[in-house]
Amino acid sequence: MVYWCLACNVPLVEARCGICGCEAVEVRLFRPEDPRPALETDTKILRETVEKQFGQQAFKRVIGNGVILLNRVPYADAGYEVVGDGLLLGHLFYDMRLLEWRFKPLRMGCMRLLEDGLMESVKVDQKPVKGQTLRLKKIDRGYVALRDDSGAVLGVAEQMDDGLKVLNVWKPISEVEPVRGGASIGDFLRANENAIRAEASRAAKTIYKVHGRFGGELVVSYSGGKDSLAVLSLTLEAGLEPKLLFTDTGIELPETVSNVQRVSSKFGVEALEAQAGEAFWRGLDSYGPPARGYRWCCKTCKLIPTLRLYKSRLSGRVLTVIGQRAAESKARRKRGSVWENYWITGSMNMTPIGGWSMLHVWLYLWMKKLEDLVNPLYFEGFDRIGCYT
């Protein structure tokens, strides 16, 4: 669940602001809610897209200069809800038809554009229905707001060759919420710092307790991503001395491989590296390209090399700490926080951040001043790090 302090104009992970103490409003997002702060490249893409579609002043008038959140929504390719000022302003998505980023304004995004004459509108006599095509020609291409007889905005349509295709409808709104003052990342952190410290303390204590009960060797599974960096830091914060395990699938991005080396050196932890070698390229001839429901490479390039390393370098009981979060998938939501590794006898896995969102993770990394150790791919627009297939 995500909250927003309207007084300080910052998103929150709890319902009360850590700066002013005010109660925050809840921001409802597409589920599973897993928003992240828009970083420099994200903001650049959003700004260029909005201004290309609606004019040079559009980004300032619609989005503003405060903290922006992005939350994944289903599109043919990448798609995000864009949240600013505590409001859902639109969708940023990559259009596979046009091979470019586009911004679809929603609700208050439409209202703000219309107020400054940056978007066209058309009056409809009857309430529109999503998916309906209105036989109207308003512009050559782009989005058009739909108004009722009173002038209230009740939907958005896209101009197609055969008319206006209704994309979204909502309850009519007529009042414009003004763009609020800009808040910095520093403000964002200060507003959430107490909450994040409490979450981090609970997570570190959980790691310590589970390891104390289970015993055996302690390993942090490290992928080169932000979640595993947070988990490594939490494990060290618990006063434990883990080994770091990285599985090089043979199709890792070079930035990820470099990150593993840099992080293990910085923290002074022993790094164990499982190597898949050419397994992917050998399997490609037999199995073909992997796909969402056909991930044969996870077994041949990740699981098998990892099992070999556990058997050759580790012995007895092993507790593996993993940076998995419930918001990432249904399977991870069902798994819980501690589970048996049925591939390796006497081995257990745990995640201390299962209930965290990407907001929690980024706030924790900023609080611990670990941003310099974050994989640089995140700052180039990636929201998740994995192999390049």
N, C-alpha and C positions, 0 to 999 in steps of 0.2 A: 504494500500500500504506500502511496506517495502523498505527501502533504505539501502545502505551500503557505509560507508566511506572507501575507499581502502587505504587511507593514514594512518588512525588510526586503520583500521581493526575492525570496530564496526558496528553493525546494528543500524539503525536510524528510528525514526517514522516520520521525516521530511527530506526534500531533502538536507539540509545543515548541516554539522557537527558542533556541539557545541564546539568542541575542537580546530580544525584547521581552521574551516570556509570554508572548501572545499565543492564543489558540490558532492553529492553522486550519485552512480549508483542505478537504480531501480532493485530490485530482484523480479522476477515474480514467484509466487507460485500458487499452486492449490487453486482455489476459492471455498468457500469464504476464503480469506487469514486471518488466525488467528494464527500467529506463537507465540511461547513462548520460552523463554530461556531454554536450557537443564540444569536441576539442577543436583545435585551430583549423585543421583541414576540413572537418565537418562543417564548421561555421562558414568557411570560405566557399564550399560547395553550395550551401544553403543560400548565402548572400548572392552569389553569382546567378543561381537559378531563379531566385525571386526577382532580381533586378532585370534579368533577361526577359522574363515574362511580363512584368508589370511596371518596369521603369526604374530609374536610378534611385529614387527616394523610397521605393517600396519596402525594402528590407527594414530601414529605419522606422517607417510608419507602421509596419505590420509586426515585425519581430522585436524590434528595439535592440538595446545593447546590454541586456542583463544575461543571467544564466539561462541557457537553453537546454532542454532535455530532449533526447531522442528515444523512442520506444518502438521496437520492431512490430510491424503489421504485415499481413500476408500480401505480397505482390508477386508477379512473375519473377522479378529479381529483387534487389534490395528495396525495402520500404520501411519508412519510419513515421510515427506520429511526432509532430513538432510541438513542444510545449514551452511557452514563455509567459511570464506574468501570471502564472497559475492557470493558464487557459490553453485548451487545445486549439491551435491556430491553423493546422493543416497537415498534409502528408507530403513528405519528401520521398520520392521514389525514382528508381531508374527505369525509364520507359524502354522496353525491349523493341517496340515498334519504331521509335525514333532514334534509339541508341543515344539517349541523353537523359540527364537528370531533369525532373519536373517537380513543381510544387503545386499541389491542389489545395486551395484555401478552403477551410471549413469554418462554419459558425462565425466566431469573432474575427477570423482571418478575412472572411468576405466583408464583414461590416467595416473593418478598418480600411480595406482597399476601396470600398465604395465611398466612404466618407471623404476620401481625398481624390475621388474621381479616377482611380487607378484600375478600376475593373468595370466591365459592362454589366448591365442587369436587364432583365426582361420581366414584365408583369404576366402572371399566369392567372387564368380565370378559375381554375380548379386546383385542388391540392395535387401536386405532382406525385408520381409513384416511382420509386427507384427502379431503374432499368427502362423506363418509358422513354420514347423518342418524341419530342415535340417538333412538329413540322415548322420550324422557325429558323431563319438565318439572321444572326445578329453580328457575328464577326467571322473572319476567315478561318481562324483556328484559336483554340484556347478555352478558358473557363468563363462561364457566365453565371452570375448570381440570379436566383429566382425569387421574385417578390410577389406578395399577395396584393389585394386591392388597397390595403392600408399602407403599403410600402415596406412592410416588415419582410425580412429575408427568411426564407424557409427551405432553401436548398441551393445546390450548385449543379450545373450541367456542363458538359463539354460539347463544343461545336464540332459536329461531324458533317460529312458531305450531305447526309440526308436529313439533318436537323440537329436539335439539341438533345443529347442523351443525358437523362437525369442520372447523376452519380450518387448523390446523397441528399436526404431530406431530414428536416428536424423541426421542432416546434418553432413557430415564428418568433424572431427576435428583432427588436427595433432600436435598442439602446446600445451605444458603442462604449466598450470598456477602454479607457485611455491607456496608452503605453506608459508603464510605470518606470520609475528611475532605475538606472542600471546598477546591479549588484555584481561584485567581483567574485572570483573563485575563493579569495580570502574570506569574504563575507559568508559565502556558502559553507566553507569549512567551519568558521566560528559558530555558525548557527547550529551545526550538527556535531560539534566536537565532543560534547559530553555524551551524547547518544552513541557515537562511534567508539569512544573509550570504553563505555560499558559493554558494548557488543564484543570488542576485542578482548576484554578481560574475561568474559564468559567463554569465548572461543579458546583462549589460551588455557584456561582452567580445565576445559573439557578435554583437550589434548593431553594435558598432564594426568588427569584422572584415568582416562582410558588406557594410556600407556602404563600407568602404575598398576592397574588391574590385570592387563593383558601380559605385560612384560615383553621380553624378547628384544630383537633389534628394531630400531625405528628408522623408517625411510619416508622421505617426502617425495612424492611423485611430481616431477617438475617438467612442464611442457614448454616453458618459455613464455607463458601467458600471464596475465595480470592476476588471475585467481590463484595460481600456484605460487606466484611471488608473495601474495598476501599470506597464504598458508605457511610458507617457509618462514616468513617473518613471525607469524603467530607461534609457530613451534619453537623458535629460538626465544621468543618472548616468554614462553613457558619454562625456560631454563633447561631445555633439553638439547641434546647433541645428535641431530639426525644425519643420516646420509642422504644425498640428493640423487635421485634416479631420473635419468633422461633417456628416452628411447628415440634414437635417430632412425626414422623410418626409411631414410634414403631419399625422401622427397620433402625434406624440411626446407623452409626458406632460410637463406644464409643469415638473415638478421636474428632468427630464432636460435640457430647454433651458436652464434656469437654471444647472444644474451645468456645462454646457459653457462658458458665459460666465464663471463663477466660476473654473474651473480654468485657462482660457487667461489670464485676468487675473492669477491668483496666480503662475503660472509665467512670465509674460511672453512667451508664444509667440504667433505669428501664427495666428489661427484662420481657416480657409477653410470656408465654409458652403455646401453644395449644397442647393438648395431644390426640393422636389417640388411645392409649391403645392397645388392642388386635384386632383392626379392620382388620388389614391385615390378620392375621391368621384365623379369622372368615370368611373373604371373600374368602380366598384361596380355601376352600372346595367347595364354590359355583361357583366361577368364574375361577378357575385354575390359573396357573402361568401367571403373566403379561408379555407383550412383547412390542416391539417398537410401533406397531400399535394397542396395546390392553392394555392401561394403566388405567385399571379400578381403580387401587389403588390410583391414583392421586386424584380422587374424594373422595373416602372413607377415605383415610388416611391423606390427606393434606387439600383439600378444605373444607370438612364438619367441621373438628375440628377448622380450621381457622375462618370460618363463625361464629361458636359458640362463639369463643373468642371475635371477633369483637362486637357481639351483647351483650355479658355479661360485657366486660371490657372497651369498647369504646362507645362514644355516639356522635351524630351529624355528622358533616362533618369530614372525615378522609382522609388525604393525605398520601399514602404509597410510600416510596422511595425504589425502587427495583434495584438490581445490574444485570440487563439484558443487553446483548450486541447484536447488529444486526448480528454479525458474527456467533452467536451460532445456528441460525435456520432461515428458511424462514419466519416463523410466527413472529418471533421477528423483522425481517427486515421490515415487513409490518406494524407493530404495531405503530411505531413512538415513540416519547419521552414522550408523555403524553396521557393517555387514561382513559376512564371511566371504573370503576369496576362495571360491570353490575350485579354482584352477590350481591353487597351491595349498597343499596340506599344512595346517597349522598357521595359516596366514589370515589376518583380518585387515579390512580397509575401513577408514573413517573419513568423514568430512566435517570440519568444524564450522563451515560457512554455508551449510545447506540452506539456511533461511535468509541469507544475504541477497541483496540485489546488486546490480552493477554499481549503483550509487554508493552502497556500503563499501564495496571494494575500492572504488576510486577515492572516496573520502578517507578510508584507512591508509591507502598508499600516500596520499597527500599529507595526512597527519603525521605519518612516520618519515616523511621527506624521502620517499623511495622513488619519486618520479623519474630520477636519472637512471634507475635500474629497470624501468619498464621497457618492454620490447618496443623499439621505435616504430614498428608497423602500426601500433595503435594511433600514433600521432599523424599517420598518413591516411586515416579513414577506416582502418580495420576495426571491427568491434569484437571479433573473435580471432584467435590465432590457431592455426593448425597446419597440416601439410598443404602443399599447393595444388593437390588434386581436388 
